[in-house]
Amino acid sequence: MKKILLIEDNDLNLKLMKDILEAQGYETDVAKDGQEGLDKALQNDYALILLDIQMPVVSGYDFLKLYNKSTPIVVVSACAMDEEIKNIKELGCSEYITKPIKIKEFLQTVNKYI
């Protein structure tokens, strides 16, 4: 089974993504701040990482700068300005999804990388 790491500090967004993924048969692991997410990502092998940019302790930007494995990273964030998306992609994220998430688009993106 392919495991997905969800790095998200908002409980409602986390529950929504977790429920959608688990209903599709994916196994999930969660981190509620960027440091916890970075620690888990470096210590485990995940098929995909879903990352919020505005995170406590270690921001999503810093996560992208510090993470050095080849696991695909999809940023899921409410920040949708073109310049910001460009900067995030330059830091190594594979894809960008804006919040609030649209379930069909969300699943298509996840399935694209797994």
SELO-305872 format. One record per residue (C-alpha): residue in three letters; x, y, z. Coordinates in pm, 1 decimal, padded with zeros to 6 digits. Layout:
<pts>
<'ALA' <X Y Z>>
...
</pts>
This chain:
<pts>
<'MET' <00000.0 00000.0 00000.0>>
<'LYS' <00124.3 00347.9 -00087.1>>
<'LYS' <00156.8 00581.0 00210.7>>
<'ILE' <00098.2 00957.1 00185.7>>
<'LEU' <00230.0 01211.8 00436.0>>
<'LEU' <-00008.0 01500.8 00508.4>>
<'ILE' <00162.4 01806.7 00656.6>>
<'GLU' <-00122.4 02036.3 00760.4>>
<'ASP' <-00193.4 02234.7 01078.0>>
<'ASN' <-00563.9 02304.5 01018.4>>
<'ASP' <-00771.0 02022.6 01170.0>>
<'LEU' <-01061.8 02057.5 00924.7>>
<'ASN' <-00837.2 02054.4 00615.6>>
<'LEU' <-00639.2 01764.6 00758.4>>
<'LYS' <-00951.8 01559.3 00829.3>>
<'LEU' <-01095.4 01631.6 00484.2>>
<'MET' <-00780.1 01525.3 00298.7>>
<'LYS' <-00728.4 01221.8 00523.9>>
<'ASP' <-01089.8 01107.2 00478.1>>
<'ILE' <-01077.0 01151.5 00098.7>>
<'LEU' <-00749.2 00961.7 00067.2>>
<'GLU' <-00842.3 00678.7 00301.6>>
<'ALA' <-01177.9 00635.5 00122.2>>
<'GLN' <-00968.8 00573.8 -00192.4>>
<'GLY' <-00762.8 00308.6 -00014.0>>
<'TYR' <-00451.9 00515.2 00056.4>>
<'GLU' <-00268.8 00487.1 00387.0>>
<'THR' <-00193.8 00824.4 00546.1>>
<'ASP' <00043.8 00964.4 00804.4>>
<'VAL' <00001.9 01313.8 00947.5>>
<'ALA' <00217.7 01593.8 01081.4>>
<'LYS' <00071.2 01906.4 01240.5>>
<'ASP' <00376.8 02130.5 01198.4>>
<'GLY' <00659.2 02162.8 00949.7>>
<'GLN' <00929.1 02023.5 01178.9>>
<'GLU' <00730.0 01709.8 01257.2>>
<'GLY' <00662.3 01674.2 00884.9>>
<'LEU' <01029.0 01715.1 00797.4>>
<'ASP' <01133.7 01460.4 01060.3>>
<'LYS' <00879.8 01204.2 00936.3>>
<'ALA' <00961.8 01268.8 00570.7>>
<'LEU' <01333.7 01217.5 00626.0>>
<'GLN' <01289.3 00902.9 00839.0>>
<'ASN' <01027.1 00722.9 00626.3>>
<'ASP' <00956.3 00644.2 00265.2>>
<'TYR' <00634.5 00796.6 00135.8>>
<'ALA' <00483.0 00770.3 -00210.0>>
<'LEU' <00372.3 01135.9 -00189.4>>
<'ILE' <00387.7 01434.3 00045.2>>
<'LEU' <00101.6 01685.4 00067.3>>
<'LEU' <00232.8 02008.7 00218.6>>
<'ASP' <00068.7 02327.3 00341.8>>
<'ILE' <00290.5 02633.9 00302.5>>
<'GLN' <00178.3 02829.9 00609.2>>
<'MET' <00293.3 02593.7 00883.3>>
<'PRO' <00413.7 02649.3 01240.9>>
<'VAL' <00773.2 02576.7 01350.3>>
<'VAL' <00911.6 02506.2 01000.3>>
<'SER' <00722.9 02675.3 00714.6>>
<'GLY' <00639.2 02496.0 00392.7>>
<'TYR' <00902.7 02711.5 00218.8>>
<'ASP' <01169.4 02600.1 00462.5>>
<'PHE' <01049.9 02239.5 00434.6>>
<'LEU' <01105.2 02255.8 00058.2>>
<'LYS' <01453.0 02403.3 00111.2>>
<'LEU' <01552.9 02140.2 00369.8>>
<'TYR' <01396.7 01825.9 00220.9>>
<'ASN' <01638.0 01637.2 -00003.0>>
<'LYS' <01465.1 01315.6 -00111.5>>
<'SER' <01304.5 01255.3 -00449.2>>
<'THR' <00950.0 01198.6 -00316.2>>
<'PRO' <00695.4 01407.3 -00510.5>>
<'ILE' <00558.5 01699.4 -00308.6>>
<'VAL' <00221.0 01857.2 -00380.7>>
<'VAL' <00165.1 02189.8 -00209.2>>
<'VAL' <-00193.4 02239.8 -00090.8>>
<'SER' <-00233.9 02604.0 00008.7>>
<'ALA' <-00473.7 02896.8 00011.0>>
<'CYS' <-00198.2 03123.3 -00123.0>>
<'ALA' <-00266.1 03133.4 -00494.5>>
<'MET' <-00073.6 03429.7 -00633.2>>
<'ASP' <00115.5 03348.2 -00954.1>>
<'GLU' <00450.0 03474.2 -00824.3>>
<'GLU' <00419.3 03265.6 -00508.8>>
<'ILE' <00327.2 02952.1 -00703.0>>
<'LYS' <00627.3 03009.6 -00930.6>>
<'ASN' <00859.9 03047.0 -00628.4>>
<'ILE' <00723.4 02732.9 -00465.4>>
<'LYS' <00770.2 02528.6 -00782.8>>
<'GLU' <01128.6 02655.7 -00811.0>>
<'LEU' <01189.4 02516.4 -00461.1>>
<'GLY' <01101.2 02169.8 -00583.6>>
<'CYS' <00732.2 02103.4 -00543.0>>
<'SER' <00579.3 01888.4 -00815.4>>
<'GLU' <00235.3 02044.5 -00821.3>>
<'TYR' <00024.0 02313.2 -00653.5>>
<'ILE' <-00340.1 02278.5 -00543.8>>
<'THR' <-00532.4 02575.4 -00406.8>>
<'LYS' <-00762.1 02560.5 -00106.1>>
<'PRO' <-01044.1 02507.2 -00065.5>>
<'ILE' <-00970.8 02178.5 -00239.0>>
<'LYS' <-01194.5 02042.4 -00509.6>>
<'ILE' <-01219.9 01667.6 -00450.3>>
<'LYS' <-01200.4 01561.5 -00816.0>>
<'GLU' <-00895.7 01782.0 -00888.3>>
<'PHE' <-00734.9 01675.4 -00561.3>>
<'LEU' <-00769.3 01303.4 -00640.6>>
<'GLN' <-00653.3 01348.7 -01001.0>>
<'THR' <-00338.4 01520.3 -00877.5>>
<'VAL' <-00270.1 01257.2 -00610.5>>
<'ASN' <-00323.7 00974.0 -00859.1>>
<'LYS' <-00090.5 01144.1 -01107.0>>
<'TYR' <00202.3 01104.1 -00866.7>>
<'ILE' <00125.8 00759.9 -00721.2>>
</pts>
